Amino acid sequence: MEQSRKFAWTWRVKEEHLDAYVEMHLNPWPEVLEEHSKAGIRNYSIFQQGNQFFYCFECDDVDAAFDYIAQSEACQRWNAITSGMVEGSFDFNEPSPIVPMREVFYLK
């Protein structure tokens, strides 16, 4: 099967932070959006069901994108806030801050 250039994962947001987490993503900081674009991330979507969130984006080089995001001052400030809201980590300096989902189907 041909693979897409999509990257997806899920996280649970802690119940006590759910409203704030959603609000931040409804009104993202422009500089964070710009940094993600510069990193090569595109077609980024986040879906919610309760406190479960599904993240999906396209990127030609995920490792390079995550390296770029890890060095971004704006993204570090954003992640310092949001990482405490999720059951997981936004620290892109960790070996595996995000555990990607396996793609099992792709319709081109």
FITORLO-782826 format. One line per 3 residues: number of its first residue (from 0); their letters; for each residue x, y, z negated of N, C-alpha, C. Coordinates in nm, 2 decimals. Each point is the difference from the previous one (the first is absolute). Layout:
NUM	A	X Y Z X Y Z X Y Z | ...
end
This chain:
0	MEQ	0.08 -0.12 0.00 -0.08 0.12 0.00 0.09 0.12 0.00 | -0.04 0.10 0.08 0.07 0.13 0.01 -0.03 0.07 -0.13 | 0.10 0.07 -0.06 -0.02 0.08 -0.12 -0.02 0.14 0.04
3	SRK	-0.08 0.07 -0.08 -0.02 0.15 0.02 0.11 0.07 -0.08 | 0.00 0.13 0.00 0.09 0.08 -0.07 -0.07 0.06 -0.12 | -0.10 -0.08 -0.05 -0.08 0.04 -0.12 0.07 -0.06 -0.13
6	FAW	-0.02 0.08 -0.10 0.05 -0.04 -0.13 -0.11 0.02 -0.10 | -0.04 -0.10 -0.08 -0.11 0.01 -0.09 0.03 -0.07 -0.14 | -0.06 0.06 -0.10 0.01 -0.06 -0.14 -0.12 0.05 -0.08
9	TWR	-0.02 -0.06 -0.12 -0.10 0.05 -0.09 0.06 0.03 -0.13 | -0.07 0.09 -0.07 0.03 0.03 -0.14 -0.13 0.02 -0.07 | 0.00 -0.03 -0.13 -0.11 0.04 -0.09 0.04 0.13 -0.07
12	VKE	-0.10 0.09 -0.01 0.02 0.12 -0.07 -0.06 -0.02 -0.14 | 0.07 0.04 -0.10 -0.05 -0.01 -0.14 -0.13 0.08 -0.01 | -0.10 -0.06 -0.07 -0.13 0.06 -0.01 0.00 0.14 -0.05
15	EHL	0.09 0.03 -0.10 0.00 0.13 -0.06 0.06 0.11 0.09 | 0.06 -0.04 0.11 0.06 0.09 0.10 -0.08 0.00 0.13 | -0.10 -0.07 0.01 -0.07 -0.02 0.13 -0.05 0.13 0.07
18	DAY	-0.06 0.08 -0.08 -0.05 0.13 0.06 0.11 0.09 0.04 | 0.10 0.01 -0.08 0.12 0.09 0.03 0.07 -0.05 0.13 | 0.02 -0.14 0.01 0.07 -0.06 0.11 -0.08 0.03 0.13
21	VEM	-0.13 -0.02 0.00 -0.08 0.03 0.12 0.01 0.14 0.03 | -0.02 0.09 -0.10 0.01 0.15 0.03 0.13 0.04 0.06 | 0.11 -0.06 -0.04 0.13 0.03 0.06 0.01 -0.04 0.14
24	HLN	-0.06 -0.11 0.03 0.00 -0.05 0.14 -0.10 0.07 0.09 | -0.11 0.06 -0.06 -0.09 0.07 0.08 0.06 0.14 0.03 | 0.09 0.05 -0.08 0.07 0.13 0.02 0.15 -0.02 -0.01
27	PWP	0.06 -0.07 0.10 0.14 -0.03 -0.01 0.08 0.13 0.02 | 0.12 0.00 -0.06 0.09 0.12 0.02 0.05 0.00 0.14 | -0.01 0.11 0.07 0.05 0.01 0.14 0.14 -0.04 0.02
30	EVL	0.09 0.03 -0.10 0.14 -0.04 0.02 0.02 -0.15 -0.01 | -0.08 -0.07 -0.07 0.01 -0.15 -0.01 -0.05 -0.06 0.14 | -0.11 0.06 0.05 -0.04 -0.05 0.13 0.11 0.02 0.11
33	EEH	0.06 0.12 -0.01 0.11 0.03 0.10 0.12 -0.09 -0.02 | 0.03 -0.03 -0.12 0.12 -0.10 -0.02 -0.04 -0.14 0.05 | -0.12 -0.04 -0.02 -0.04 -0.13 0.05 0.01 0.00 0.16
36	SKA	-0.04 0.10 0.06 0.01 0.01 0.14 0.15 0.00 0.05 | 0.08 0.08 -0.07 0.14 0.00 0.03 0.07 -0.14 -0.02 | -0.05 -0.07 -0.09 0.05 -0.14 -0.03 -0.04 -0.10 0.11
39	GIR	-0.09 0.04 0.09 -0.05 -0.09 0.11 -0.12 -0.07 -0.04 | -0.07 0.03 -0.10 -0.12 -0.06 -0.04 -0.12 0.07 0.07 | -0.09 -0.08 0.06 -0.11 0.05 0.08 -0.12 -0.09 -0.03
42	NYS	-0.12 0.06 0.04 -0.13 -0.07 -0.01 -0.01 -0.07 -0.14 | 0.03 0.08 -0.10 -0.01 -0.04 -0.14 -0.14 0.01 -0.06 | -0.05 -0.11 -0.05 -0.14 0.00 -0.06 0.01 -0.07 -0.13
45	IFQ	-0.09 0.05 -0.09 -0.01 -0.06 -0.13 -0.15 -0.03 -0.02 | -0.04 -0.12 -0.04 -0.14 -0.03 -0.02 -0.01 -0.04 -0.15 | -0.12 0.02 -0.05 -0.03 -0.02 -0.14 -0.12 -0.09 -0.02
48	QGN	0.01 -0.09 -0.09 -0.12 -0.08 -0.05 0.02 -0.01 -0.15 | -0.07 0.07 -0.08 0.02 0.01 -0.14 0.14 0.05 -0.03 | 0.07 -0.07 -0.08 0.14 0.05 -0.03 0.10 -0.07 0.09
51	QFF	-0.04 -0.08 0.10 0.09 -0.07 0.09 0.01 0.09 0.12 | 0.13 0.03 0.04 0.03 0.08 0.12 0.08 -0.08 0.10 | -0.04 0.02 0.13 0.07 -0.06 0.11 0.07 0.11 0.08
54	YCF	0.13 -0.02 0.03 0.08 0.10 0.07 0.05 -0.06 0.13 | -0.01 0.07 0.10 0.04 -0.05 0.13 0.06 0.12 0.09 | 0.12 -0.02 0.05 0.05 0.10 0.10 0.08 -0.07 0.10
57	ECD	0.03 0.08 0.11 0.09 -0.05 0.10 0.14 0.07 -0.01 | 0.10 -0.08 0.03 0.14 0.06 -0.01 0.09 -0.09 0.08 | 0.09 0.06 0.08 0.10 -0.08 0.07 0.11 -0.06 -0.08
60	DVD	0.03 0.07 -0.11 0.11 -0.05 -0.09 -0.03 0.03 -0.14 | -0.07 -0.09 -0.07 -0.05 0.02 -0.13 0.12 0.02 -0.10 | 0.11 -0.07 0.01 0.11 0.02 -0.09 0.05 0.14 0.01
63	AAF	0.02 0.05 0.12 0.05 0.14 0.02 -0.10 0.10 -0.06 | -0.13 -0.03 0.02 -0.11 0.09 -0.05 0.01 0.00 -0.15 | 0.01 -0.11 -0.06 0.00 0.00 -0.15 0.13 0.06 -0.05
66	DYI	0.11 -0.01 0.07 0.12 0.06 -0.04 -0.02 0.15 0.00 | -0.06 0.05 0.11 -0.03 0.14 0.01 -0.09 0.06 -0.11 | -0.10 -0.08 -0.03 -0.10 0.04 -0.10 0.07 0.00 -0.14
69	AQS	0.09 -0.09 -0.02 0.07 -0.01 -0.13 0.09 0.12 -0.03 | 0.04 0.06 0.11 0.09 0.12 -0.01 -0.08 0.13 0.00 | -0.12 0.00 0.03 -0.09 0.12 0.01 -0.03 0.06 -0.14
72	EAC	0.03 0.12 -0.02 -0.03 0.07 -0.13 -0.15 0.01 -0.02 | -0.07 0.03 0.11 -0.15 0.01 -0.01 -0.06 -0.13 -0.03 | 0.04 -0.11 0.06 -0.05 -0.13 -0.02 0.04 -0.05 -0.14
75	QRW	0.11 0.04 -0.05 0.04 -0.04 -0.13 -0.09 0.06 -0.11 | -0.04 0.13 0.02 -0.09 0.07 -0.09 -0.14 -0.07 0.00 | -0.05 -0.03 0.13 -0.13 -0.06 0.01 0.01 -0.14 -0.07
78	NAI	0.10 -0.08 0.03 0.01 -0.13 -0.05 0.02 -0.01 -0.15 | 0.06 0.11 -0.06 0.01 0.01 -0.14 -0.14 0.01 -0.07 | -0.09 0.06 0.07 -0.14 0.01 -0.06 -0.07 -0.13 0.03
81	TSG	0.00 -0.04 0.13 -0.09 -0.11 0.03 0.05 -0.14 -0.04 | 0.13 -0.02 -0.02 0.05 -0.13 -0.04 -0.06 -0.04 -0.14 | -0.02 0.09 -0.08 -0.06 -0.03 -0.13 -0.15 -0.04 0.00
84	MVE	-0.06 0.03 0.12 -0.14 -0.03 0.02 -0.03 -0.14 0.05 | 0.10 -0.06 0.06 -0.02 -0.13 0.06 0.06 -0.12 -0.08 | -0.05 -0.12 0.03 0.06 -0.12 -0.06 0.11 -0.04 0.10
87	GSF	0.11 0.06 -0.01 0.11 -0.03 0.10 0.10 0.12 -0.01 | 0.08 0.02 0.10 0.10 0.10 0.00 0.01 0.08 0.14 | 0.02 0.13 -0.01 0.02 0.08 0.12 0.15 0.03 0.01
90	DFN	0.08 -0.06 -0.09 0.15 0.03 0.00 0.06 -0.07 0.12 | 0.03 0.08 0.11 0.05 -0.06 0.12 0.15 -0.03 -0.01 | 0.06 0.03 -0.12 0.14 -0.04 -0.02 0.00 -0.14 -0.06
93	EPS	-0.11 -0.06 -0.04 -0.01 -0.14 -0.04 0.02 -0.09 0.12 | 0.04 -0.12 -0.02 0.02 -0.10 0.11 -0.13 -0.02 0.08 | -0.11 -0.01 -0.07 -0.13 -0.03 0.07 -0.11 0.08 -0.07
96	PIV	-0.01 0.13 0.03 -0.10 0.08 -0.07 -0.14 -0.04 0.05 | -0.01 -0.05 0.12 -0.13 -0.04 0.06 0.01 -0.14 0.05 | -0.09 -0.08 -0.03 0.00 -0.14 0.05 -0.09 0.00 0.12
99	PMR	0.06 -0.01 0.12 -0.09 0.00 0.12 -0.08 -0.12 0.02 | -0.12 0.02 0.06 -0.09 -0.11 0.03 0.05 -0.07 0.13 | -0.02 -0.12 0.02 0.03 -0.07 0.12 -0.11 0.02 0.10
102	EVF	0.04 0.04 0.12 -0.09 0.02 0.11 -0.03 -0.14 0.06 | -0.13 -0.04 0.00 -0.03 -0.13 0.06 -0.08 0.01 0.13 | -0.04 0.12 0.03 -0.08 0.02 0.13 0.03 0.14 0.05
105	YLK	0.01 0.02 0.13 0.02 0.13 0.06 -0.06 -0.01 0.14 | -0.10 0.09 0.03 -0.06 0.01 0.13 0.05 0.13 0.06 | 0.07 -0.01 0.10 0.07 0.11 0.07 -0.10 0.07 0.09
end
